[in-house]
Amino acid sequence: MVRRSHERFDEGRFPTNRMRILALFVLLVTGSSILAAPPSYRVEFLPVPPGCRSYSLLHGLGEQDHIAGVLVCEGSAQRAVIWDRGVIAELGNFGGSSSFAYGLSPQGKVVGAAETPEIYSDTDHVQRPFLWVDGTLHDLDTLGGPLGGAVAINASGTIVGTCQPAHPDPRLGRLPYRACVWENDVVSDLGDLGGPDAFALDVNGRGWIVGSSNTTEPLPSGLGFVEHAFLFDGRTMRDLGTLGGLVSGAYSINERGDAVGFSSTEEPRPQTYPVIHAFLWRAGTLHDLGTLGGPFSEAFDITTAVRLSAGHWYARPTEASTGER
């Protein structure tokens, strides 16, 4: 349920991100400069049931070594799971075949989406947002539409994600996707930058929210609207702009209010997708994090204590690269 820069939809029926990472990099951000930092990793194999494989594994890492993710098992059903100190447990569902874990709080609470048996369009199942706490799956409300998904939760229990209202938007001729926030079991529409679709993708401990939203400006093709990254500070939704292109989105925000994500640039490209660069937004300025020489990069996450951002980069248009930047 998180929007990707270059794909309209992915896992489930909501725009998603933080999955299928081609190459992982860690950047040390100090002031306005960006310096390479050598990564240090410890690899541990997590148990997977027979007939299943892990998929989109690390959607969250809690303070108690909880890990939330998704398994693909026989029949291609996807199952939301949590690993608790190496022991795996399924989170359950709402009667449908698939469920998806997208976010994890420091206390080990998991948010995501789960299908129900109800069909709303052709063979598509209704998908409900959920909160999993201590073995119990709680159904979160939507704005009245058939699809909803929670993607992030902070330590205070504020949940953000995307859900649909009951009625189509005449500008689209379909149900729009709306940035939603759940507080004390009540869902509300976060608003937008003037356009019909909006996506809430992360929330920090202060309750500040980042994501992306359509603006009022139509795309040159006439098929849809320009989309910009936003930051909501509890009072107003701020347009973070772009690196010169028409589309941007913010994936993550830390406790300082720094945000990272992606943006298209002014650089022309003959292929299907525009040139996309990872960005860091800090103190009102959008910084271009660049690429390894190819046309594409994204930054998925940023922390406060060590000020790190992670993402993936293409070294050349046809080849993924691993290493440091």
N, C-alpha and C positions, 0 to 999 in steps of 0.2 A: 503494500500500500503506500509505498513511498515513490515519489515521482523520479524517474530517470531522465537524464538530459536528452538522450537520443532514442528512447523507446517509449512508445505510448503506453503500453501495458506490459506487465510481466506477472510473475507468480500470483495466483489468484486472479481476480479481475480488477485489481487496483494498481495504479502506477507504483512501482517499487524501486528500491535502490539498496545499496549495501549488500550486494550479492554478486556472485560470479566475478570476484575481483581478479583481474588479470595479473597485476603486479602490485605489491604493497610497498609503500614508501613512507618514511617518517621524516617530517620536516621540523626543525627547530625554529620557532618564530621568536625573534628578539627585537623589540621595538618595531621599526619599519623595515628591518632587514630580515632575510630568510637564509639560514645557514644549514648546510647538510649535517645531519647527525647520524653516526653509525648505529644501525638497529641492533638490538640484542634480543634473541628469541630462545624460548625453550619449547620444544615440540612434545606434546603429550597426545596419545591416541585415546579417544573417548569410545566407550562401548557402544556398539550399534546392534540392534536385534537382527537375527537371521532373516534374510530376505529384504533387508532395508539398506539404504545408503544415506549418509548425511548429505544435506543440501542447505545452502545458505546458512551455514552453521552458526557463526558468531553474530547474532543479532543483539546480544547484550551480555555483559560480564558483571555480575553483582559483587558486592563487597565480600560475600561468603563463598566465592568461587562458584557461584551459580552461572550456568551458561544456558541461554535460551536459543532455540533454533528450530529447524524443520527437518523431518525425515521423509524420504520417498520410499515407500514400501511396495510390495507386490500389488499389482493392479494400478500403479501410479498414484495411489492416494497419498496425499501429503499430510503429515501429522505434526502438529505443534508439540514440542517436547522441551523438557528442562533437564540438564545434567546437574546434579547436586553432589559435589565431591566424587564424581565419577559414576554415580548411579543415575540411570536414565528413567524418567517418568513421563508418560504422555499426559497432556493437559486436558484431553477430552474434546468433545465437539457438541454441537447442538442438533445432532441427528443426521447431519450430512456426512459426506465421505472425507472431506478435507478440512484441515485447520492450519493456521499460519501464525507463528510467533514472531513479532516484530520488535518489541521493546522490553527492557528489563530494568526495574528500579534497583537502587542499591540494596534494598531489603529483600530482593528476590521475588517481587511481584512482576508478573508477565502480562503484557498486553498484545493483542493481535486481532485475528478475525477467524471466524469459523462458519462453514456452510450449514444450512438447514435443509430439510427434505423438500422445502417449498421451491417450486419452479416459478421464476418470474418472467423469463424470456427464452423461448425455444427450449434449450436444455440447460440453461444457466440457473444455478441455484441462488437463492437469497443468501447473502453473506452478512453476518452480524459481527460487530465489534465486541471484544471481550476483555475482561480483567480476570486473571487467575491469581488467587491468593490462597496459600496453604492448602492446596489440593482441591479447591472449589473454583469452577468456571462461572463467572458472573456475566450475564448478558447486558451489555451497555446499549443504550438507546441510540437511534439514528434521528435524523430530521424528518422521518416519515417515508424515506425511500427504501429500496430493496438492498442496497449495498452500503456497508460501513466497515471501517477498520481502524483500530487504534495502533499507532506506530511508536509512541514514546511516552514515558511516564517519569516524573521526577520524584525526589525523595518525599515531597509533601503529598504526593498522590494525584497531582494534576496530570491529566492524560490528554494527548492531542492526537489527531489523525484526520481522516477524511470520511465523509458520509454524504449520502444523497438526500435531498428533500423529496416531498411527495409529488411535486408538479414540475413539468419541463420548463426550461428557460426558452422563451421565444427566440432569443438570439442564436440558440444552438439547435432547437428542434428536438431536444432530448433532456433527460434529467442531468443537471450539472453535478459536478463534484464540488463539495464545499469543505473548507477548512473548519474542523470541529474541535471543540475543547470540552472535556468532561470534568466537572468539579462537583464533589458531593453527590454523585450519581445523576447529575443534571447535565444534559448536553446543550451546547449553544453554538451558534454560527459565529465564527471569529470575524467575518467580514471579508473584504477583498480590496483590490486596487482599481476597481471599476468594472471588471469583466466578470463573466459568469462562473468560471472554474477557479477554485483555490484549493491549495493543499498545505496542511500543517504537518511539518516533518520532524520537529524536535522542540523540546522545552527545557529550560535550565531551572536551577533551584530558585531563581527569583520569579519564575513564572513567565519569563520572556520566551516568545515563540518565534520560530523561523519556518519558512516554507517558500511557496511560490504562488503567484496569482496572475490570472489574466488582467490586462489593463483594458482600457476602452479602445485602444488602437487596433484596428484589424491587421492581420498579416497581409503582406503584398499579394499573396495568392487569393485572398478572400476567404480562405478556409481556416477559420479560427481567429484567435487574437494573440497579440504579443503577450509574452509571459515574463514577469520579473520576480526576482527574489524579494522577500519582504522580511522585516523584523517587527514583531508586535511587542511593545514594552509594557503592556498592561493598560495603556490608554489609547495609543494611536498605532496604526500600521504604517511602517515606513518603507518606501520603495528604495531598495538598495541599488537599483540601476543595473547596468551591464558593462561589459568590457568593449562596447561598441556595437554589439550585435542586437538581435531582437529578443533573445531568450536568456533567462538566467533563473537559478533556483538555489536556495540555501538549504543545506542538508543538516547542519549541526551548529549548535551554539554553546559556548562555555559560560562559566559563572561571571567572567569579565564582560560578557556581551559581545565577544568576538564571534564571527560566524564564518563558515566555509561552505563552498558549494561549487557551482559551475556557471559559466557564462559563454555564450557565443561571442565571437569577435567580428571585427569588420573585414578580416582577411577572407578573400574569396576562395571557394573550393568547388571544383566541378562535380565531386561525388554527391551522394544522396544527402549527407549530413553536413551542417556547417562546421567550421573550426570551433572547437570547444576547449576552453582553458579552465583549470581549477582557479578559484579565487579565495582570498582571505579578506573579509571586511572587518575593519578595525577603526573605531573612532571616526566614523563618517567617510572613510576612504576605502575604495575597492582596489585591492592589490592583485595583480596578475601573477599567479604562481608558475606560469609557463608550462612547458612540456619537455620531453627528451628529444625534441626535434620533429616529432610527428604532429598530427592535427588535433590530438585529443588528450585531455586530462580532466580529472574530477577530484575534489577533496571531499571525503565523506564524513570525517569526524575531527573534533578538536577538543582538547582537554585544557584545564586551567593550571594545574599544579606544575606541569612541565611544558605547557604551551605547545603541544604537538598536534599536527594535523596529518591525517592519513588519506591515501587515495590510490588511484591507479593512473598510469600514464602509458601512452603508446610511444614507442621509440621511432617507429616509422609507420606510415599509413597501413601497411600490411603485416606488421610484425609486433607482437607484444614484447616488452623488455622487462627484465628484472634487474634490480640494483638500487643504487642510491641516487637521490637528487637533493 
